């Protein structure tokens, strides 16, 4: 706006949000803005009357009032808007990227749905990431462990430093949670003989979820917290101080999402004893959605020893049975790479189809499906290989399968469905 309007309250949307949103009161028109609140005129009983003001409508109305003179209609350049609109075509995006970002090492995986950034040190990665991110696609960045102090993340190191701490441990096989000493969990991380046994003598599949998290993480593990922060991929987006990490810069009157970090550790399946420590939900984690964008770094992988445990070649064979991208199969054959977690990811736009599919499967299995039941929010399903195939055939929803290797950071947009 012209200089004469700089001090006019409500001259921009930002001004409105920061100066008037907290002042709007029910039934009040003295919030210091140049318009009366907008009220709905109907009530549940059908009688006319004024109800709660629609604050968003108030803000929009004020923006229109302040920005568009009453004697002049807004001009809309349709051609310009269409021209600048982001294109959704995957091939078009890749053609543009190959020309504009020839200095970045990257590939497309999962039928060109996931961007794989191969050189974590390239300072230009964020520019290509931005092009992919505005399409709502996951991104994989490899090699993050090369920037970290590996000794800090070993199971024995964490057990030694924090074994006396109490935490909730989930038994993934029977969903029983117990509050116990974490030393017991870590001692069995790579030694099956030291793991808990459940009723029938079967080895427990344990998960130490979100321990520690947020401020507790920073206070309890300052050295590890600093090691993580200096090793984050794409710091422009992922660092707490990143210029494009919008959640870190929200005004004080907003409720911020829990940005972590959080440590999550778990055993592998009994027949696939791969233990993994990451910074998000880890094996076994049912299908779910996060409310904010997530970066998940695999900082440690341990191959457990003991009776009934697969050899490393057996572990690789299990991974190869998945519907994998050719580039991921090639990584599996690389002896310098260590796989630790298996991800199945779905686009947020497929959520309704997946929800309908899971409710259908529940009915087929004779389970009661309540009207308020949401199988995704409840995290009550792990979609196995057979169900993934049916999901594709009956609903046209394809699964994006990603193997997370040691040092891989998987970055997911909010709303993307995933299981690990």
N, C-alpha and C positions, 0 to 999 in steps of 0.2 A: 504493500500500500504506500501511497505518498507519505512524505515525512510528517505532514500535518495529521495523519491518521495513526502514526506509530503508537501514540499513547491511548488510542481509543480501545476501551476494553472490548474483547470479543472480536477483534479485527481478523484473527486467524483461528483455525481450529485448535492449534496448540494453546493459544491464549485462553480459549474457552475451557479446554480440558484442565488447564492448570490453575485458572483463577475463578471459574464459576461453577464447575461441576460439584464441588463440595458445598457450595452455598445454596443450591437449589433446594427448596423445601416444599413439602406438600402444601398446596393451596396458597403459595406465596408468589407474588410477582415483583418482589423487591430485591431480587438477586443481583441487581446491578447490570442487567442486560436490557437491551432496547426492544423487548417484545414480551408478550404474556405467554406463560407456559401453555403448551398444547394439551388439551384434556380430551379423553374419549367421552362420548356422550351417552353411551349405553351402559346398563347395569345388568347383573345376572337376573334380576327380576323383570327386566324389560322396561323399567321406568327410566325416564331421562334423568340425567344428573351428572355432576362432575366427579371424576375419579382421579386416581393417581396421575400426575403429569408424566408424559413420555419424555424423559430427559434427552434421549437421542434425537427425537424430533425437534425438541427445543434447540439443541445445538445446531442441527442442520438448518432450521429456520433462521437462526441468527446468522449463520454463515452466509446464507442466501441474501438476507436483509442487508448485511454489511458489505458484501462483495459485489452485488448487482444493483445498480441504480434502478429505481422503480420505473423510469421512463425508457429503459433500454433492455431489450431481451438479450440473454446470453448467446454468444456465438459459439457454435460447435463445429469444429472442423472434422467431419466424419472421415474423410479420406486420410487425414493425418493420424487419427486415432487407430484406424484399422491398420495402417502401415506400421505403426510402432508396436502393435500388439504382439506379444511373444508367440512364436509358432510352436505347435505341439508335435510336429512331424519329427520322429526320431532321426531319420536319415538326414533331414535338412540340418538338424542341430549338429550331427557328427561331421557333415561336410564343412560347415562353417568353422567348427572347432579345429579340424585338421589343418585348415589354412591359417587361422588366427593364433593358434597356440602350438606351433611347431616346436617350440623350445621346452615343452612340458612332456614328460614321459607318462603316458596313460593308455588305457584300453577300455573298451566297453565289454561288459560281461552280462550274463543272464538275458540273452536275446536283446542286447543293447539297452537294457533297463537300468543297469548299475554302472556308474563311472568308477574306474579303478585308477587311482593316482599312485604311481609306482615309486616316485622319488619324494619322500617326505620332506626333504631339505629344500626343494625348489620354492623360492619365495613368490613365484607367480602362480602357484597352484590355486590360490583363492579366486583368481580371475576366471579360470575354467570352472571351478566349483560353483561359482555364482550362476553361470549359464545353466548348469545341471540342476542346481538347487531351486531355481524359480520354476522348474518343471515338476517339482515335488518328488524327485527321485533319490534313492539311497546312494551313498558314496562310500567307497572303500579306499583307505589310505594304508599302505603297507610300510613296514620297517620302523614303526614307532619305538620298538624296544631298543633299537640301536642308540637312542638318545637317553635311555633310562639307566639307572643304577640297578642292574639285574639282581644283585644280592639282596636288595631290600624286599623283593617280591617273592622270594623262595618261601615255600610252605614252612620249612623248619625255622626260618628267620622270623616269620610272623608269629609262629607258635612260641618261640623263645621270648619275644618281646611282649606278647599280649596274651599268653596262655592262661593267665589267671582271670581274664575278663569273662563276664557272664553275657550270654546272648541267646536269642531265639534261634533254634535250629529246626528246620523243617525236614521231616522224613517224606520224600516225594512219593514213596510207594503207598503210604497209607494216610498221607496228609496230616499227620500228627506233629504238632509243634511243641517242643520242650525247651525250657530255659535251663541252659547248662553251661559248664565251663568250656570255652572254645578250644582248649588244649586237646580235648578228646576228639574234636572234629579234625584239627590239623594233624594230629598224630596218625590218623587213619587216611589222610589225604593221598599218600603214596604207598601205604602199607595196608593191604586188605585185611590182614590178620588182626589189625588193631581197630577195625571198624565195628560199630554196633551191630548186633543181630536182632532181628524182629521175631515175632512169635514162632514161625515155622523154621527158625534157624537160618533164614535167608539174610544176606548182608543188606544192611540199610543203605538207601540212596539218600545221602544228606545234602542239605543246602543251607549255607549260612548267608541269609539274604539281607542285603542293605546294612551290613555291619562293618565298620561304623559308617555313618552318613552325615553329609552336610557339615555343620559346625563341629560336631563330635569328631568327624574324620580329621579336620584341621587341628583340633586340640589334642587328640589322642596320638595322631601319627604325623607330626609336623614335617619330618624329613621326607616321608613318602608323599605327603601333600605337595611339597615344593617340587619333588621329583616329577610328579604327575603334571603339575602346571607348566613346568618348563618344557615338557615333552608333548603337549597337546598338539594335534594336527590343526592346520588352518587357524592359527591363533586370532586372525581377524574376526572369525565367527565363534570359535570355541573357547577362547580365553575369557575369564570373567571381565577383563578390561578391554576385550575386543571391540573395535569400533562398530562392528556389525552384529554384535551379540546384544540384540535389542532388549531382551529380558533383564539384562544387568543394568540398563539405563532407564528403566521405567520410573516415572515420578513416584514419590513416596506414598501417595494415596491409593496406588494399585496394589493388589495382592499378588505378589510374585510367585511363580511356580517354584517347586523345590529343584534347584539346579545342581544339587549334590555338592561335591562328588560322593559317590557311594561305592563301597567295596562289596562285591558279591562273589561268593566262592561256592563251588559245588563239586561233588564226585560225579564221575561218569556213570553210565549204566553198568550193571554188574557184569554183563558180557562185553562191555566196551569201556574198560576202566581208564578213562581219560579225565583227569581232574583239571579244572580250568578256573582261573581267577580273572574277573573282568570288572569294568566299571558300569555295568548295567545288569539287568536280569540274566541269569545264566542257568545252565542245565540243571535240572529240567524245568523249563519255564513254558507254561501253556500259552496258547494264542491270546494276545492282548494288545491294547493300544496305550501309548504314552501320551500325556496331554501336552508335553513340550518336546522340542527336538532333542535328540539323544546322541551322544558320542560314546561308544562302547569300545574300550581298548583291552585287548587280550594281553595281559602283562606276564602271565606265567602259565605254563602247561606242564603237568607232571604225568608220566606214564606209571600207573600203579603196579605194584608187584604183589604176587600172591597166587593162591590156587584159583583156577578158573579164569585167569586174566588172559586176554588176548595179547599176542606179541605185537610189536610195532607193525609188522607186515599185516597182521590180522586186523589191526585198527585201520590201516590204509584201505584194506579190502572192504571194510564196512562203509567207509566214506565213498568208495568207488561204486557202490550199489545204488547211490543216489542219482537223480537226474541232474547231472552236472554240466556246466559250460565247459567247452574244450580247454579254455585257458585255466580253469580250476583243476581239471584233470592233469594238465601239464605241471601245475604247481605241486600236486600230490606226488609226482614222480621225482621232484627235486629234493635230494637228500638234505639240503640245507634248510628246508622248510619244515615246520612242525605244526600239524593241524591240531586244533583244540576244541572247536565248537562248530556245530551245524545249525545254520539259520534257515528258516523258511519265512519269506517276507511277501506281503501283499500290499497293493496300492490302497490308499484310503477310500478311493471311489468304489472299491469292491466290497466294502464293509457290509452293506445291506444284503448283497447276494450271499456272502459267507454266513451272515447271521441266519438268513432264511434256510440255507443248506444245513447248518448245524441243528436248527430246530427240527428240521425234517428227519435228520439222522436220529435225534433223540426220540422222536415218536416211533420210528422204526424199531428202536431198541426197547420200547415199552416204558420209556421214562416220562414222567409228568412234566409238561411244558406249561408253566404258569404265564399269564399275560405279561407280567412285569419282568419275567426272566430274560436276561440278555446274556447269551453264552460267551460273548466277547468280554463284556465288562466283568462278568463273574470269573473269567479265566478258568473255565471248567473243561476246556477241550485242548488236547494235543492232537492235531490233525495228522494221522499216520499216512503212510504211502498209499494205501488203498483208498482212503478218503480223499487224498489230494487228487488222485486220478478221477474219481467220481465228480469232484468239484470242477475239474476241467471239462469233463464230458457233458455234465448236466447243466452247468451254469456258465461255461466258457471262461472261468477264472483260472489263470495260470499261476503256478507257484514259482517264485524266484528263490532258488536254492543257492546259498552262499556258504562256503567253508571259511571259517575264520582261523587264520594261522597265527602263531605267536607274533605279537607286534602289530597285528592288524587293528586298525580303528574303523569301525562301522558307524557311519553317521546316518541316522534315520530322521526324516521329517515327522513332525507331530501328525498323528492320525494314521501312520503306516502300521498295519497289523503285522505282528511277528511272533514267532515261537522259537525257542532255542533249546 
